[in-house]
């Protein structure tokens, strides 16, 4: 039996397939406007690889997990990200997932979730915050993060996305360098993430999952602020899906 993990986030859906404890397939597609349509597209893609309800156990997680009608089980992102991180990191660690709509901090002990914290309803400190700010500057998220490396001495004081966007527009109007504005935006997100991590106490090792896990600059910024090693993996964005797939393999039908 295949173990299939489907993590439908607010902006992207990640899928991982495990067979005999090895990852044999993974892919990502845009979430789109309708999670049910996304789930249907995922199933069609899996079927094209010979993976279906008859030969698989399927676990759904993420923002759109309740929209996967063919899932054998629905499990929270906290559990799946925790299990997925344990696949990459030996021993205890604290997982940081900067998602599209929320940011999660998960403390793991002995491979199990010991504690977790999520940001409040405001999107500050999330991928959505960076996306809105990048749009305000007329650039992509990747371009914003790259520009931020050459900036300094600018602070985005508002934690509300709407007010922060107005703040960015004002900075543009006053002639502030785009690099400095980008620095302020990235720094604002990192500070928010640090604040969430502080609630868990200082960890020796952090693991960055999600869409920013492959960004070296974000890793270095987090390491500097958290004063601890921050690890990731080339498959870090699939952490939730991999955790779901691992859990799916253990389902007994």
N, C-alpha and C positions, 0 to 999 in steps of 0.2 A: 504493500500500500504506500502511496505517496502521502507526504504530509504537506499540505498547502496552506500558506499563510497569506492572507489578504489584508493589507493595511490601507484603508481608504481615508486619506487625509483631506484637508480642506482645499488643497491645491494639486496634490499628486497622489496617485494610488500606486502602492508598491506591492509586488507579489514575489514570494519566494516559494520554491518547491524543494522538499527534502526527501531523499530516498536512502534508507539505511544510514541515517545520521549525516549524510553528505548533501550539500547544496548542489542540485543538478540544474536548476534554472532560476532565473530571476529577471524581472522586467518592471518598468515603471511607465505609467501613462498618465496624462492629465486627468484630474478628477471630473472636470466639467461641471455643469450646472445641476445635473441629476445623478445622485449616487446609484440609483437603480440601473440607469443606463450604463454607468461605469462598471457596475458589477456584471452586467450582461456582456459587455465588451471583454471583460477579463475572462469570463467563462468561455467565450468563443475562442479567445487566444489560447487558453489552456487546452481546450478540446483539440485545437490544431496541433498541439504537441502530444496528443494522445493521453491527456490527463483529464479525468472526468469524475463524476459522482461515484461511479461504480468501483473505481480503483484508487480512490483518494479519501482521506479525512481532511476536512476543510475548516479552518478557523478564521473568522473575520474579526478585525479590530479597527481602531481608528474612528475618526469623525463620522464616517458613513457605514460603520459596521452593521447597523441594524437593517441596512438596505441590501444585504447579500442573502437572498432567499434560499440558496443552495448550501449555505454554511451549516456544518454539523454542530458548531458551537460558536458563540460570540463571547469574546474575552476583552477586558478593558486594555487600553493602551499601556497603562502603568505595568500590569503584569507582563504583557508581551515585550515591552521595551526592556524591562528588567531581565526577562529570560533571554532576550536577544543579546543584550550587553554581556551577559554571562558566557555567551558563546565566544565572544571576542576577548574578554578580560578574565584572567584567573584571579581568584581572591576577591576581597571586598572592594567596592568602588562606589562612586556616586555618578549616576547617569544624568547628563544634561541634554534634553531634547528641545531644541529651538524650532518649534513647529510653525505652521502657517497662522493658526489662530490662537495658540497658547504655547507656553513654555513649561516644561515639566522638569522637576529635579527629583530623582529617585535614588534613595540610599539602599544599597544591596549589602547584605551580610550572609555569607555562606550560600551565595547564589539566590537568595530569597529577598523579596522586597521587605525592608524594615520600616521605611518611612517614605513619604512622598509629599511634594508641594507643587501646586500649580499657580500660575499667575492669576491675578484677578480678571474681571471681565474686560478690562482695558487691554488693547492689543499691544501696549508698550512692551518692548522686550521680545517681540515675536517676528517671524518672517514677514507677516503682513505689514508691520510697522516699517520695516526696511523697504518693502515694496512700494508703499505709499510715498515714502520720502524720496525714493529713487524716481518715481513718476513725477514728483514735483520738480526734480532737477532735469527731467527729460533724458534720463540714462537708465541702463539696466542695473539690476541688483549687483551683478558681478563687477560692472564698471564702477559703481558706488564704492564697493569694498576696496577695489584696487586704488581708486582715487584717495581714499581715506588714509592710505599708507604714506602719502606725501603731504598730509595736512596736519594742523595742530591748533591748539589754543582757541577752540570754538566749542561752546557748550550749548546743547539743546536742553533747555530747562523744563519744558512742559513734558509730562508723562502721558498726556492725552494725545492721541494720534491727530485729531482735528486741530488742536491748538499747536501741536508741534509742526504740522504742515504749514500753518500760518506763519510760524516762527521761521521756518526754512524759506518761505517766500519773501519774508521781510529781510532776511539775511542776503538773499539774492539781490533784492532791490537796493540794499545798502552797499553793494559791491564786494561783499565778502567772497573770497576765493572759493570756488567749487570744492577744491580739495579740503579746505578747512571745514566747510559745511559737512562734507562726507565724513570727515573725522569725528565731528560732533555727533552725527547720527549713529555711527557704529559704536562710539564710546557710550552713548546713551543706552543702547541695547546691552552692551557688555556689563554696564553698571547695574542694570535691572536684573540680569541673570545672576550677577554676584550677590545681589541682595537676597534672591531666592535661595541661593546656595548657602548663604550665611545662616539661614534658619536651621540647617542640618549640621552645623558645626563644620570644622575644617576637615577635609578628607585628604588622604595621602595621594589618591588617584581619582581622577575624573575621566569619564568617557563621554565624548560628544557624539550624539547620534543626530539623525535628521539631515535635512538638506544642506546645512552648513558644515557638515562633518568633514567634507573634503577640502575645505578652505583653510589653507595654512595660516593665513593672517588671523582669522577668527580663533584658531587654536592658540596661536601665540598670544593674542590679546587676553584670552581667558586664562592662560597660564600665568601671565603677568599679574592679573587682577586677583586670581585665586591663590597665587603663590604655591601652587602644587602642579604636578604633572597632569597634563590633559592629553589623553590618548584618543585615537579614533581609528578608523579602518576604511579601506577603499569601498567597502560595502556598508559603511555606517548609515547611509540613508535608508537601508533596508532593515535596520535593527528591529523595528516593530514587526515587520513581515516575517523575518527569520525567527523571532521569538514565537510568533503565532504558528509557524510551520513546525517548529520543534514540539510545541504543545499539541499540535494536530496529530503528529506521529504517535502520540501516546493514547489517543482516543481508541477505545475498544468498542467496536460495533457488534 
